[in-house]
Amino acid sequence: MMASISLKLFRKLGRQPFAVLIPVFLLGAVALMGQESQSESPSTAEAAKAKNVFAGRIPGSVREALLKAGGGNERSEAAVAAGLKWLARHQALDGHWGMHDFHIHGKCNCAGPGGNHDVAGTAFGLLPFLGAGETHKSTGKNSIYAKNVERGLKWLIAKQGADGAFSGNGYEQGMATVAICEAYGMTGDPLLKGPAQRAINCCVAWQHQAGGFRYSPRTPGDTSVTGWFAQALKTGQLAGLNVPEAAFTGLTNFLDSCSNQDGSAYSYVPPAPKTAPAPTVTAIGLLSRQYLGWDAKNPALVKGLNTLNKLPPSDNFKQIYYYFYAAQVVHRLSAEHKDATERWKEQMRDLLIDKQDQGTNADRRDQNGSWSAEGDGWGGQIGRLGYTSLALLTLEVYYRHAPGDVKVGADQQPEAKPEPKPEPKPEPKPVGNAAMAALLKELANRDSDARLAAVQKLAKLGAAAKEAVPNLTAALKDSNVEVRTGAQQALEAIHAEEVAALVKQLGDQEQKQRPQAARRLGELGAVARSAIPALEEAMKDPDPLVQFLARSALGKITAAVKALK
């Protein structure tokens, strides 16, 4: 895990395929708020987008819907509540969590200390609270642990150096970066933006030229550490922070170097695995691919799922890292592959619930709500604190993801009645290449009257001017207000038919695709402002997921409209 574990410990990987250190956390994951470089404040649109990504964590009807759809239940939520209480009781007065001395801070005799890595311990402490919707800015029902989160964040920020590093160890840097970016994304607190961006900058500087990461900066990577940084960088991007695309390209290159030909199995370090795939590093590789864009229809992910199904959760196999990674991969695939994932998810949920300490040992009653790391391959390093954190995050997987990542299964949706096929509409006549090229050239004319005439002509073309969308989007920042307004009108004309179709879909209670319609309207931003009344009505939809996505779309559209002014 930390520097003291180093290469010597990892040599066991060749003989113990499941053994890997600190895990890749959900992205969430998974996702966040804010934006950009350190000198700028997050735009309203991006702030709204980030908060919407995390809103599924907040207690309420949406979270309940996600919990039910994902396979969680009242028992799993009770286990999470008990675990958070245990974490809160074992936080140090200065705000950090210690893996090696949590029992001292808890003034108890809880067993199972881990290694002495306080930055990692503090990240372990913070992430389950954030996963449950608790932040330092929380109010109301989800503000039970606001002070715990605040103290933990303050301690982390105090540890951060001018270069953005929280620690000289790669695992700790990745973990702390995820925590600070999640907190920033969930709240948009400007006081967190600088530390979060500096942490991301440090991660980018740490990357090796081959795309991977390891214990120290710019050294050839391994899958375990690289997985942590993959999650950190993606979380930063979802928070709206400045993450160069080259960093993600590097991650893809590194994963390619560690995977078999089709990308379904992974090795700890390059080259690709030549024998049976190692489940833990394969789960890390697959989850990282999901973070980087692979969807549930990807053949390599489906094949990788078959590998994970060969090692289902069992009382006879105690390996929290494997379960943590695999649970996220399986959850993300469950909507499209219910038959291949449902049993695995049930076994994972029930195993963790059954293994949680209930405080029945008269000599160790304060262990109530935690999990023992005894018997786990790496229990000596993460200890009771780390094991409890990973178990909680695994039980929070149902709602730590944004609703856009969790599709409700067809069996949970009403049957749609077949609709009569509409009369085919004539396709818009394409504009000749020369004519379009001339209009696009005029958009760049130094004369504002020429630019205005160009956007007006493009608006009249409607959908036939789709080729001009990038140029019109750039024109939204034109120095001339009339040109900006005209560009917006042209974009609305181009998307008019699509918006009208989505509004119709959104209002049809017999349509399965209502959530997708709401989500797409939000993606369109200001060009979908004509859909605002329909989205306001959709906030009363009987489906909580539609309500949430409609609210999310409204936030994105209104923020984008305000940004135009």
Secondary structure, 3 states (H helix, E strand, C coil): CCCCCHHHHHHHHHCCCCCCCCCCCCCCCECCCCCECCCCCCCHHHHHHHHHHHHHHCCCHHHHHHHHHHCCCHHHHHHHHHHHHHHHHCCCCCCCCCCCCHHHHCCCCCCCCCCCCHHHHHHHHHHHHHHCCCCCCCCHHHCCCHHHHHHHHHHHHHHCCCCCCCCCCHHHHHHHHHHHHHHHHHHCCHHHHHHHHHHHHHHHHHCCCCCCCCCCCCCCCCHHHHHHHHHHHHHHHHCCECCCHHHHHHHHHHHHHHECCCCCCECCCCCCCCCCCCHHHHHHHHHHHHHCCCCCCCHHHHHHHHHHHCCCCECCECCHHHHHHHHHHHHHHCCCCHHHHHHHHHHHHHHHHHHCCCCCCCCCHHHCCCCCCCCCCCHHHHHHHHHHHHHHHHHCHHHHECHHHCCCCHHHCCCCCCCCCCCCCCCCCCCCHHHHHHHHHHHCCCCHHHHHHHHHHHHHHHHHHHHHHHHHHHHCCCCCHHHHHHHHHHHHHHCHHHHHHHHHHHHCCCCCCHHHHHHHHHHHHHHHHHHHHHHHHHCCCCCHHHHHHHHHHHHHHHHHHHHHC
